[in-house]
C-alpha cells in the first residue's frame, strides 16, 4: 500500500478530516490531499508527526513490512541456537563418555595383553655374595617373561643392573652371571603359577 493510501486509511480510522489532520501537523489541507492522492509525500519530520498522531511506527506508516524480516531473523537465530545446543550436548556427552571408553579400552587391552602373555608366574633367586645372602623375587608372565612386579634386596638388583631389564628370564640370568663372576652362588626356586 502506498503511503498516501495509508495516510488516508489511518486518518479515517482516527475520525479526522483532512483539515483537522493538516492543523495537527501544521500544513495546508491541500498538502494532506496531495499526500493521499500520491502526488507528493511527507518529509521525515512530517512522517514522524503522522506516526505519533496515528500511534503507529514509521515502518507501519510507510508500509515497510519488517515483520517478515524479523520473523526470518528470529527463525534463523532459533535454528542457530538449536544447532549450538545440540553441539554442546554432544560435547558434554562425549567428554563424559571419553574417560569411560578409555578406561574400558585400557582394561580390555590389559586383559588381552595378559592373555597373550601367558599365566602369571612367580620365581625367586637367592645368592651368596661376599659372605652375605641376598634374595630377590619376580612376578612375571610366562610366555613373554615380562616382569609385572619384582622386589627383594635392593643391593642385589642394583649391583647387577638387572633392574634395567623388563624380562624376568634376562634379569635372572644377569644376577646368576654376576654372582659367578664374583665368586658367588645363586639358587633359583622353580617357577610356579602365581596365586593371589
HELIX and SHEET records of a PDB file:
HELIX    1   1 UNK A    3  UNK A   14  1                                  12    
HELIX    2   2 UNK A   18  UNK A   25  1                                   8    
HELIX    3   3 UNK A   29  UNK A   37  1                                   9    
HELIX    4   4 UNK A   44  UNK A   54  1                                  11    
HELIX    5   5 UNK A   58  UNK A   61  1                                   4    
HELIX    6   6 UNK A   67  UNK A  116  1                                  50    
HELIX    7   7 UNK A  154  UNK A  160  1                                   7    
HELIX    8   8 UNK A  162  UNK A  164  5                                   3    
HELIX    9   9 UNK A  168  UNK A  181  1                                  14    
SHEET    1   A 4 UNK A 147  UNK A 152  0                                        
SHEET    2   A 4 UNK A 132  UNK A 141 -1                                        
SHEET    3   A 4 UNK A 120  UNK A 129 -1                                        
SHEET    4   A 4 UNK A 185  UNK A 188 -1                                        
SHEET    1   B 4 UNK A 147  UNK A 152  0                                        
SHEET    2   B 4 UNK A 132  UNK A 141 -1                                        
SHEET    3   B 4 UNK A 120  UNK A 129 -1                                        
SHEET    4   B 4 UNK A 192  UNK A 193 -1                                        
END                                                                             
